[in-house]
Amino acid sequence: MFYSITLPHILTLSSLLLVLGMVGIVLNRRNIIAILMCLELMLLSANINLVATSHFRADLTGHIITFFILTVAAAELAIGLAIVTLFFRNRGNINIDSADRMKG
């Protein structure tokens, strides 16, 4: 039997990914890398929304905006991992509770 994937199916998947990312950020407040991964998951859900609606409307605007979001996400990930690496080198762990001493 052939099933077709419609826009509500994709939007449901996207909203589930968004909620999963938000729950991950709320529940895991100690590990910086897990918070960054949940943030990337939320950006991915926005990209899925844009690409799906753009595809079903036969418009390329969502695809173009998705490239910009991916560029920002890659820059955020690179800077975030650099900060986490320096933080681990200085403190010896990556818990957010240790970050309260970082004032400058």
Secondary structure, 3 states (H helix, E strand, C coil): CCCCCCHHHHHHHHHHHHHHHHHHHHHCCCEHHHHHHHHHHHHHHHHHHHHHHHHHHCCCHHHHHHHHHHHHHHHHHHHHHHHHHHHHHHHCCCEHHHHHHCCC
